[in-house]
Amino acid sequence: MQDRSSGEKAAAVWTRRGFIGALGALAAGSHTVRASGASDQLAPWRDRFPGRSVARGERDYESWRDAMPWQMYTAPRRPELILRPDSAAAVADAVRLSRQQNMSLAIKSGGHNVSEAFLRNGGILLDLGELQGIEIDAEHQTAWVQPALWSHGLLRMLAPHGLAFPVAHCATVPMGGYLLGGGLGYNHDNWGILACHSVLAAEVVLANGETVITSPDSYPELYWALRGAGTGFFGVVTRYKLQLYTAPQSVYESAFIFPFSQLQQATSLLQAWAQSRPHDTELMMLLAHNPMAPPDASSAEHKMAIVRAVVYGSSVDAAQQVLGALGKHPLTTQAMAGNELQPTGLEQMSVSSVDARMGLGFGRYAVDTIWTDRLPQVMEAISDHFIGASSAKTHFVVSPKMNRVLPEDAAFSMIGDTFVGAYTMWDEAGDDDANFAWLKGASARMRPLAVGQYINEVDGFRDPSVLQRCFSRQAWPRLATLRRKYDPHGVFAPWPGTG
Ligand SMILES: Cc1cc2nc3c(=O)[nH]c(=O)nc-3n(C[C@H](O)[C@H](O)[C@H](O)COP(=O)(O)OP(=O)(O)OC[C@H]3O[C@@H](n4cnc5c(N)ncnc54)[C@H](O)[C@@H]3O)c2cc1C
């Protein structure tokens, strides 16, 4: 069974951005149709390649490159050749080419990674955007999914079977990078620990071009690595086999909005809720711009804290009972507004995530994330810095992790009792430096209070030291050993910022 609709949307986005990029290139008059060295040399191979390709120096190259990241900021790194294979077999061809030509290979599934790890100087960029297939085995509650299948596509295909999966909180994030780096998705405390813990097996193209199935019984060390290595993985995943879950019958949410001056109370409420370990519930806090503040309000009054609980219940009664109990906490009376017991749904939340009227919008963005056991201190440390954020889109996401005993058969090995993410978002290229500097300031305040960091949402190009902090002392060197074993000739691009 193939889900093409998400691909059509992806193609629409690609086309729009590609079109804008192409117009820009034409206007600048800077790109003529000419073949580069790589393109000349590889022309016969490219003619046979089952998929599309563009080489540096060719007319469409800049618009293709510009369309690779999900966001509007494109890192100034240029691969020699971009390949978009149309099948898993073509992926193996591309890996063999890369090895023969001694060109290192970087991989992209959805292009959401904040470090844009898929963009490297030189070598080949393998864009897996065409691989969006899905095969569902409803009886055994499993599915094989390809790496570019969007979160929303998976939810939509599972819904008629009464099944679900802890996909990312944004409709467009696909399976590829999300699962490799852990995956903190919907209902994460109740459906596995991280989404990668629900990967039962995977099909991987190795550096020698061979395609293997990895599972607990087949290439177990590769299976260990792909469940958490993120941007440090040394193979191409062309399919994952997922453990699915029974879809909730009733999803309800309650949210309480606190003035920013009451951040401490909001944090205490979130922590009290987490300690009560409510059934089937996902908890979070968002620090965001307050759109209701009058223009002459102070900087602090332009910010707010929203504490939110979503219950994935087995019935309306069960969901309402959990939320009703949480809403009775005395600290909720200090909120300036509350929106309680609202019916919602997995698909509804997923669609809302890309609704420009409801979300925090799109644009240029940069992120740093930590795991911490000292949430109140982190909130105190970042509070003034957040008030000083120049962009109204800049926000923090705070998510308690109630289920955090990590299995040893996965490289994902760093966790704390709360996830904190600093997300700066802006529109104009002229504001890049100011926003990157703001994020650096946020990192400097958060990191001393961290137990570790989250590989899916850190930028190794800006600071390679962050990578090691995403893994335990045992997992980090083990990943290096396995990389040497499975990719002895360095076919795959190294960790971001390290080579
Ligand atoms: C809007 C938005 C919402 C997000 N929401 C969440 C969320 O709710 N929870 C969460 O945990 N994270 C979230 N993220 C972070 C997300 O998990 C990471 O950005 C992840 O890397 C995205 O996956 P991708 O396929 O787009 O990766 P890409 O950017 O395409 O790839 C990043 C790197 O991952 C590796 N990679 C990707 N695919 C493959 C493959 N098939 N085989 C081998 N290596 C591969 C490569 O090293 C590649 O360079 C979000 C990001 C964004 C932009």
The ligand as an SDF file (V2000), in Angstrom:
LIG
                    3D

 53 58  0  0  0  0  0  0  0  0999 V2000
    8.9200   21.5650   12.6520 C   0  0  0  0  0  0  0  0  0  0  0  0
    9.7070   20.5230   13.4000 C   0  0  0  0  0  0  0  0  0  0  0  0
    9.0730   19.7700   14.3660 C   0  0  0  0  0  0  0  0  0  0  0  0
    9.7850   18.8040   15.0610 C   0  0  0  0  0  0  0  0  0  0  0  0
    9.1410   18.0690   16.0110 N   0  0  0  0  0  0  0  0  0  0  0  0
    9.8080   17.1190   16.6960 C   0  0  0  0  0  0  0  0  0  0  0  0
    9.1560   16.3400   17.6850 C   0  0  0  0  0  0  0  0  0  0  0  0
    7.9610   16.5050   17.9570 O   0  0  0  0  0  0  0  0  0  0  0  0
    9.8660   15.3950   18.3330 N   0  0  0  0  0  0  0  0  0  0  0  0
   11.1910   15.1590   18.0480 C   0  0  0  0  0  0  0  0  0  0  0  0
   11.7810   14.2720   18.6440 O   0  0  0  0  0  0  0  0  0  0  0  0
   11.8340   15.8720   17.1090 N   0  0  0  0  0  0  0  0  0  0  0  0
   11.1810   16.8480   16.4320 C   0  0  0  0  0  0  0  0  0  0  0  0
   11.8390   17.5840   15.4810 N   0  0  0  0  0  0  0  0  0  0  0  0
   13.2640   17.3020   15.2240 C   0  0  0  0  0  0  0  0  0  0  0  0
   13.3990   16.1450   14.2200 C   0  0  0  0  0  0  0  0  0  0  0  0
   13.2320   14.9180   14.8820 O   0  0  0  0  0  0  0  0  0  0  0  0
   14.8030   16.1660   13.5980 C   0  0  0  0  0  0  0  0  0  0  0  0
   14.9790   17.3860   12.9450 O   0  0  0  0  0  0  0  0  0  0  0  0
   14.9880   15.0090   12.6120 C   0  0  0  0  0  0  0  0  0  0  0  0
   16.3600   14.9320   12.2780 O   0  0  0  0  0  0  0  0  0  0  0  0
   14.1590   15.2250   11.3760 C   0  0  0  0  0  0  0  0  0  0  0  0
   14.1400   14.1120   10.5400 O   0  0  0  0  0  0  0  0  0  0  0  0
   14.3890   14.3010    8.9750 P   0  0  0  0  0  0  0  0  0  0  0  0
   14.0870   13.0070    8.3470 O   0  0  0  0  0  0  0  0  0  0  0  0
   13.7200   15.5020    8.4570 O   0  0  0  0  0  0  0  0  0  0  0  0
   15.9730   14.4920    9.0080 O   0  0  0  0  0  0  0  0  0  0  0  0
   16.8730   15.1150    7.8520 P   0  0  0  0  0  0  0  0  0  0  0  0
   17.0440   16.5460    8.1530 O   0  0  0  0  0  0  0  0  0  0  0  0
   16.3790   14.7270    6.5300 O   0  0  0  0  0  0  0  0  0  0  0  0
   18.2370   14.3380    8.1040 O   0  0  0  0  0  0  0  0  0  0  0  0
   19.0710   14.6610    9.1760 C   0  0  0  0  0  0  0  0  0  0  0  0
   20.1750   13.6300    9.2680 C   0  0  0  0  0  0  0  0  0  0  0  0
   19.6560   12.4010    9.7830 O   0  0  0  0  0  0  0  0  0  0  0  0
   20.2910   11.3020    9.1330 C   0  0  0  0  0  0  0  0  0  0  0  0
   19.2960   10.5950    8.3080 N   0  0  0  0  0  0  0  0  0  0  0  0
   18.0680   11.0300    7.9610 C   0  0  0  0  0  0  0  0  0  0  0  0
   17.4190   10.0840    7.2870 N   0  0  0  0  0  0  0  0  0  0  0  0
   18.2510    9.0390    7.1880 C   0  0  0  0  0  0  0  0  0  0  0  0
   18.1420    7.7460    6.6140 C   0  0  0  0  0  0  0  0  0  0  0  0
   17.0240    7.3410    5.9980 N   0  0  0  0  0  0  0  0  0  0  0  0
   19.1940    6.9080    6.7000 N   0  0  0  0  0  0  0  0  0  0  0  0
   20.3300    7.2800    7.3330 C   0  0  0  0  0  0  0  0  0  0  0  0
   20.4940    8.4900    7.8940 N   0  0  0  0  0  0  0  0  0  0  0  0
   19.4630    9.3640    7.8330 C   0  0  0  0  0  0  0  0  0  0  0  0
   21.3800   11.9000    8.2830 C   0  0  0  0  0  0  0  0  0  0  0  0
   22.5590   12.0130    9.0560 O   0  0  0  0  0  0  0  0  0  0  0  0
   20.8060   13.2570    7.9640 C   0  0  0  0  0  0  0  0  0  0  0  0
   21.7780   14.1840    7.5530 O   0  0  0  0  0  0  0  0  0  0  0  0
   11.1580   18.5770   14.7780 C   0  0  0  0  0  0  0  0  0  0  0  0
   11.8010   19.3560   13.8080 C   0  0  0  0  0  0  0  0  0  0  0  0
   11.0830   20.3180   13.1230 C   0  0  0  0  0  0  0  0  0  0  0  0
   11.7830   21.1550   12.0960 C   0  0  0  0  0  0  0  0  0  0  0  0
  1  2  1  0
  2  3  1  0
  2 52  2  0
  3  4  2  0
  4  5  1  0
  4 50  1  0
  5  6  2  0
  6  7  1  0
  6 13  1  0
  7  8  2  0
  7  9  1  0
  9 10  1  0
 10 11  2  0
 10 12  1  0
 12 13  2  0
 13 14  1  0
 14 15  1  0
 14 50  1  0
 15 16  1  0
 16 17  1  0
 16 18  1  0
 18 19  1  0
 18 20  1  0
 20 21  1  0
 20 22  1  0
 22 23  1  0
 23 24  1  0
 24 25  2  0
 24 26  1  0
 24 27  1  0
 27 28  1  0
 28 29  2  0
 28 30  1  0
 28 31  1  0
 31 32  1  0
 32 33  1  0
 33 34  1  0
 33 48  1  0
 34 35  1  0
 35 36  1  0
 35 46  1  0
 36 37  1  0
 36 45  1  0
 37 38  2  0
 38 39  1  0
 39 40  1  0
 39 45  2  0
 40 41  1  0
 40 42  2  0
 42 43  1  0
 43 44  2  0
 44 45  1  0
 46 47  1  0
 46 48  1  0
 48 49  1  0
 50 51  2  0
 51 52  1  0
 52 53  1  0
M  END
$$$$
